[in-house]
Amino acid sequence: MFDFSYDYCDHLTYLNLLAQRMGVPLVDNTLWLPAGIGSGYIKVVQLTNGIQVLFNECTIHQAFNVRRQAGDGHGLTLRFDDIRNLQSLSVKIGEELIEDATPVYSGAYLTNNAASLQYTINEGIQDNCVNLYFNTQWFKQYAGIGQHDDFWEAALTAPVAAIYFEVLTLEYRELMEEIFELKPSHPVYMAALQNRAMLMLEKFLRGLYRKINNPAYGYGVPEDELKRMMQIEALLVSHLGVAPPPVSELAKIAMMSVTKLKTTFKKVYQHGLYEYYQKNRMLKARHLLTTKKATVKEVGIELGFKNLSNFTIAFKKEFNILPSQV
C-alpha cells in the first residue's frame, strides 16, 4: 500500500511533496507515476488569475492511504472527479469515519481545510480529475465578492472538510475532456485552460448559490435514488466500447420500474439514458483522436462501431465536423 501524509497546502506544494514521496522528479510541474505505483500523470498549472489547476489521467497499481492535516479553513479546493473501478472506500473526516460498501465517486466537490481528512482506496482504480485550488481571499478579490458578504463568508468557511456536492453532469465531463485535450504548445493554451476552469467554477457556484438560498432546489429526487442514478451513470460511462446493459437490466439495478428510471435519470443528468451514453462515447472519441494520435478507424473500433460510416455519422452529428477533421 502507498502511504502519504501531508499538511493542507496549495496544489504546487502538494505535487512537490507527492513527487518526493514517490522518489521521482517533476518535469514542467508534471509528475509521471512510477511503474510500481501507477501509470499516467498528475499536472499542475498556475493560471494568470491566481487559481491553480491540478488535473490527472492515471491508473493506480497500489492501494492508497492518504492523510491530510487540517488548516485554517480558508484554503478551498473544487474537485471534479471521475474515478472508475472503485471497489472499496473508507473516508475519515475529522473524527467521523465514513465507509461505503458500494462506493460511487464521480462528482464535483467543494472542500475546505477546516478538518483533517484521511481516505483509503483500492488498487486498480482509474482516476481522471480536474481540481481548482484557491482561497477565500482570492475569491473575494477575483470573483467580485465583497469582504463583508455574509452569504459567501458563511458558505465557504463552514467548519467541515466536504462542504457541497454535485453530480458530474455531461457539461462538466465535456469541460474536463477539453482540458485534457489542450496542448501546452498551442499559443492560446493558458487562455483556453483558464476559460474552462472558470466555466467549471462558475457553473458550480451558481448551483451552490441556488441550493443555499432555496432548500427545495436540487435534483428533485431523494438521496437514495440520487445515489442509484450515480451507479447507473457509472455503468453507462465505464465501458464505452460496448453497448450499455438493456434498460430492463438497469432498472433492476436501480430497483425501480423502467419508466421511473428513465424519468429520474433525465431529471438528474438532463439527458435520456442512451443519449447520455452516446454523448459520452463521442467525447471519448474526440479525446482519443486529439490526444492519442489514433486513426479514425482505430477509434471507431475501440468504441464498438462495426461500421466506420456509422461512427462518422454519429461524430458529425455531435460535433458538426468529421472525425478526420479533428
N, C-alpha and C positions, 0 to 999 in steps of 0.2 A: 504494500500500500504506500502511495505517495503522501507524505505528511507535510503540511505547510502552515506556518503560523506567522501572522504579521499584524502590525498596528494599522488602523484605518488610515489611508493616505490617498493621494491623487493617483491617476492611472499610470503615469510615467514612473513614479516611485515604486508602485506595485509591480510593474513589469520588470524593473531592475532587480527588485527583491526576488521575484519568481525566477528570473534567469540565473541569479546567484545560487538559489536553492537547487536548480536543475543542473548547474555547472556548465551552462552554455553562454556564449556571448550574444549580445544584441547587435543586429545589423539594421541600421536605419530604423531604430525603435521597433524592430520586429524580432520576435522570439520564435524560432523554428523548434518544435518539440523534438527532443532526442528520441531515437527509436525505441529505447526501453520504456519510455514514459507514454509516448503517443506519436501521432503524425499530424502534420498541418502546422498552422501558425497562429500567433497572437500578436496583434499590431496596435500601436497607439499613435495617434496623430494629434498634435496640438493645433487647434483651429485659431485663426486670427482674432476671433471674437472672444476668446478666453476659455471656451469649452475644450475638454479633452475627450476624444473619441477612442474607445478601445473596441476592436472587432476581431473576431476569430472564426476560422473554419478548421475544426480539428476533430480527431478521434482519440479517445483516451484509452491507453492499453493497461492501465493500473487503476485500482480503486483509489479515490482521492478522499483525504480527510483534511479539511481546511478550517482554520480557526482565525477569526479576525477580532481584535480587541476593539472596544468601544472608543469613540472620540467625543468631541464637544457637541455633537448634534447638528452642526452646521454644514457638514460635508454631505453632498447628495449624489446619488447615482441612479440614473434612469436606465434600467436594464431591459433589453429586448432579447429574449432567449428562445431559441428553438432547439431543444435537446431531445434527441431520439434514442431509443433503446435504454431508457431509464427504467431499471428494474427495481431498484431499492433506493430510498432517500430518507435520510434522518437529518433533521434540522433542529438546532438548539438556538433560540433567540433569547439572550439573557439567561434566565434560569428555566425557561419554558422549553420542553422537549416536544417536538412535533415529528411523528413518524407516520408514514403512509404506505400501506401495502401495495397500492396500485397508483403510484405517483404519475402525474401528468404535469409537464413543466415546459409548456410553450406559452409564453405570455409576456406582458410588459409590466414591470415592477418599479415603483419609485421607492427607494430606500434611503435612510439617513444613517448616521454613525452613532446614534444615541445609545445603542445597546450592542453588546458583543454578539457575535454570530459564529456558529460552528455548523458545518454540514459534511456529511459523508455520502458519496455516490459510488455506484458500481463501476467496474471496468467495462469497456466496450461502448460507452456512450459516444454519440456523435453530437457535437456542440457547435452550432452556428449562433453567434450573438453579436449585438451592437450595444455597447454601454456608453452612456454620456455622463461625464463627471463635471460637476460644478458645485458651487457653494451658495449659501443664502446671500452673501454679499454680491456675488456675480449676478444672481437672479434679480436683486433689487436694482442693480446698475444697468444691466444689459437687456433685461426683459421689461423694463419700464415699470417695475413695481416699486411704489413709494416705500420709504423706510418705515412708515407707520401704518402700512396696510395690514390691518388686523387679520383679514381673511388668510392671506398667504403666510403671514407670520405664524399663525396657529397651525396651518396645514403642513408647512414644511419643517417645522421644528417639533412635531409630535414625538414624545419620548418612546418610540418603537423603532425596530430595525426595518420592518417591512410595512410601509405605510399604505400604499394603494396599488391596485392590480387591474389590468385589462387583458382580455384575451388577445392573442396575436392574430389580428384580422388580416385579410388579404392586402389591405392598404399598407399595413406595417411590413408584411412579408415582401411586398414589391419594393418598398423603400430600402429594406435591408439588402435585397438582391442587387439593387442599383449601387449600393455602397460597395458590395463585394466585387462588382464588375468594373468599378472605376480604376483607371490606370494611372499610377502616380506620375508617369512620364507625360501625361496629357497637360497642355497649357492651362486648362481650367480645372485641374484636379481639385485644388483646395476650395475653389468657389463651389464646385459641384458637391463635394463632401459636406461642406458647411451648410449648403442648401438642404440636403437630405436630412442631416442631423437636426436642423432647426424645424423642418416639417414634422419630424417624428416627435420632437419636444412639444411643438405647438398642438399637434393632434392630441397628445396625451393630456396636456394641461387643460385644453378645452373640455375634455371628458371629465377630468378631475373637478374642475370648477362646477360643472353641471351636477355631478354627483353630490358634492358637499352642499350646494345650495338647494338641491331638490332630492331629498332622500328617496323619493319614488322613482327617480331616474335610474336607469340601468338597463340590463338586458331583458327585463320583463319575464325572467324565469327564476324559479327557486334555486338556491345554491347547489343542491344535489343534482338537479337537472343540468345546471351550467357545467359542472364537472363532467357529467356524462357526455355533454356536447364536446368538451375538450378531448375526451377519449375518442370520440368518433372522428373529430378533426385530425387527431394524431394518426388514426388508421388511414385516413384519406391521403395524407401527405407523406407518409413514411415510405411507401413503395410506389413511386410514380411511374415505374416501368411496367407495372401490371395493373390490370383493371381492378377497381375497388370492389370490396365484397358487395353482394346484392343488397339492396335496401332492406329486404326482409331480414337478412342476417344482421345488418347494422341495427335494425330496430330491436332485435333480441338482445344485442349487446347493450343498447341504451335502455332496455327494459321499458319500452313504450311502443305504442302502435306505430305503423308506418306513417300514417297521416300526422300524428303528433311529432314524430321525429323530423319529418320534412319541415313542418311549421316551426318547430323550436330551433332547429339548426339555422334556418334562414333568419330567424329573429336575432340570433346571436352573431352570425357571421355574414349577414346581408346577401348571401348567395345560396342557391339550392345546392344540394349535395354533389351532384355530378358536375355542375357548373364550377363549383369551388375546386373540385379535383382537377378539372381540365385547365382552369386558370393557373393553378399552381404547377401543373405539368408544363405549361407554356413558359412560365417564369423559369423553371428548371432548364428548359430547352435553351432559352436565351442566355442563361448563365453559362451553360456548357459551351455554347457557340462563342461567347465573348471571352471567357477566361481559360478554357481548357484546350483551345485550338482544335477542337474536334470537327470532323466534317459533318455536313448536314445528314448524310446517310448514317454515320455513327451515332449521332444524337437521336435521330428518329428510331433506330433500332434499340438504343438504350432505354428510350421512353415507351417502348412497346408498340410502335407503329409498324405493322407488317407491310403497309403500302406507303411508300415515300410521298406520293402525291397527297394522301390524306394528312400527313404531317405538315406538308407545305401549306395546305388549305387552312388547317387549324391555326398554324403560326401566323399566317397573314390576317386571318380573322381577328386574332388577339392584338397584334401589334401594327397591322396595316403595312407591313413590309414582308418580303420573302426571307426565309431563314438564310439564304445565300447572301443577303444584303447586310447581315449583321457584321 
